Amino acid sequence: MRLRNAIGRAGAICALCLVAPAMAASDHNNGDGSGADNERLVPGIYPADPVLANADWLREPYDPFFDVDWSVALRGSYTKSTSGEHFNVLLVPTVSLDHVGSRSAINLTGSAEIVRPLDGQIDVSALRLGVTTGYALDSVTNLTAGANLSVTRALPGTPGLASDIAIAPQTSSGGIDLGVTRQFGRFSVGLTGALDRNVYGPTTLTDASVVDNSEQNLWSADAGLRVGFQATPIFEVFGQAGLGRDMFDLPSSVLLVKTDATTATLEAGVTGRWNEILEATASTGVALRRFDEASLGEVTTQLYNANVVFTPDPTWRMTAGFATTIEPPGPNGGGVTRIGYGANAEVAYTVNSWLALRALAEWNSARFIGSTDTESGYGWGAGADYNVNAHTAVTADYGYDHSDSTSNGVQDAHRVTVGITLSR
C-alpha cells in the first residue's frame, strides 16, 4: 500500500514537471508581456506610432459641436383687469444650444410666444433671439461678447397698458455688447461697450385712431469701466463709471427739437461673498444727463443699487434687488427723461424631484423730468411646477398687478395661467 502511494506521488510530480513548460508557453501566446519573444511585440501587429500619440480616436465620430435642448409649452391664460376679461391660448417654443470648450463657451437661445385670443386671430406676441460667448485669453484675462434681438407686443389686459389702446405698439430691440476683464493681483479691471437699437411701431386706439411713435426710435451707445479690489477673501470694494449716448431719429413733436443726450454715471460699492451661500452687493452714485439742445438743460439724480442672493441649501434660492434707472421716457411717458426706481424679491423652493414652488413680489415708481407725469405700481404672484416625468411638466401660476399713472389712471389685473411643458 505504501509502495502504491509513493509511486502515485512520483507520477504526479513527473506530470507537473511536464505540464509547467506548456503553461509558460501559453502565457506567452496570451501576450502578458512577460518575455521578449511575446507575440504582442512582433512588428506589424500594432501601428508603429504609440496609441496615445493623438486623441482623434477618443472623440465620438458623431459628437455634435452644440448640446441641443428644447421645450414646447402650451398654456391657457385668463386675465380679469380694469379693461375687461381676456382669455388667451399661448404656444411657447424654446430652443437652446450650448458649447463648452477648454477655454470658450457659447450659448444660443431662441423663443417665441404664439397667442390665440378667444375672439381674435393668431398672432406672434414675442420673438426673442440671443447669443452669449466667453473666451479665456489666459489665466487672468477673459473676453465676453453677446448679441440680442427681440420683437414684442403687449397683449390686451397687460398691467400698465391703457384701457383705450386696442392694439399696443410693436417694440423691436436689438444690440451687441463686448467686454474684457483682467486680474492684476488683488485688483480686477473690466471694460464694456454696447450698441443698441429701439424701434416703436404705431399705437391703435379703441376709437380706430392711430398714434405714430416713430419720434421715440433711437440708437444707444454705452461704455463702462469697473475697477475692483479684493480687500479680504470675502469683501470686494469697487468703483465704476459709465458713459452713454442716446441719438433719436426725429425731433420731438411737442418740443420741436431732437432730445439727443449724453449720460455719465459714477458709482462706488462693495460686494460680499460667503462661500456659495450668500452674495450681496450694494452701491451708490450719481448720474448726469446732458442734452445737446441747450434749452433742455441737464438732469442730475442719485443712483442706488443693491442685490442679494441667498441659497442656504440646494432646495432653496432667495433673491432680492433694488435698482435706479435713468433713460428716455418711451412712447407711454412724457417729458425728456424717465427716472425709475424698482424693487423685487423672489423665492424658489424645490420640494422634491417632482414638485417645485415659487413666489415673487415687485414694486416700481417713476417720475418724468419736463413733465408732471408720474407712475407707480406693485404686484405679487405664486406658482408651481409638477414633473410628471423627465420630459413633461405641468405648471400653474397666479399673479396680481396694480398700476397707477397719470396717463392711464388706476389699473388692476388678476391673471391665472395653467399649462403643460414638453422638453427634450
Sequence and secondary structure as in RCSB ss.txt:
>XXXX:A:sequence
MRLRNAIGRAGAICALCLVAPAMAASDHNNGDGSGADNERLVPGIYPADPVLANADWLREPYDPFFDVDWSVALR
GSYTKSTSGEHFNVLLVPTVSLDHVGSRSAINLTGSAEIVRPLDGQIDVSALRLGVTTGYALDSVTNLTAGANLS
VTRALPGTPGLASDIAIAPQTSSGGIDLGVTRQFGRFSVGLTGALDRNVYGPTTLTDASVVDNSEQNLWSADAGL
RVGFQATPIFEVFGQAGLGRDMFDLPSSVLLVKTDATTATLEAGVTGRWNEILEATASTGVALRRFDEASLGEVT
TQLYNANVVFTPDPTWRMTAGFATTIEPPGPNGGGVTRIGYGANAEVAYTVNSWLALRALAEWNSARFIGSTDTE
SGYGWGAGADYNVNAHTAVTADYGYDHSDSTSNGVQDAHRVTVGITLSR
>XXXX:A:secstr
 HHHHHHHHHHHHHHHHHHHHHHHHHHHHHT S STT GGGSTTSS SS TTS SGGGS TT  SSEEEEEEEEE
EEEEEETTEEEEEEEEEEEEEEEEE SSEEEEEEEEEEEEEETTS  EEEEEEEEEEEEEEEETTEEEEEEEEEE
EE   TT TT  TTEEE   EEEEEEEEEEEEEETTEEEEEEEEEEEEEE  EEETTS EE  GGG EEEEEEEE
EEEEE SSSEEEEEEEEEEEEEESS  TTTSS   EEEEEEEEEEEEEETTTEEEEEEEEEEEEEESSGGG EEE
EEEEEEEEEE SSTTEEEEEEEEEEEE   TT  SSEEEEEEEEEEEEEE SSSEEEEEEEEEEEEEEETS  EE
EEEEEEEEEEEEEETTEEEEEEEEEEEEEETTTEEEEEEEEEEEEEEE 
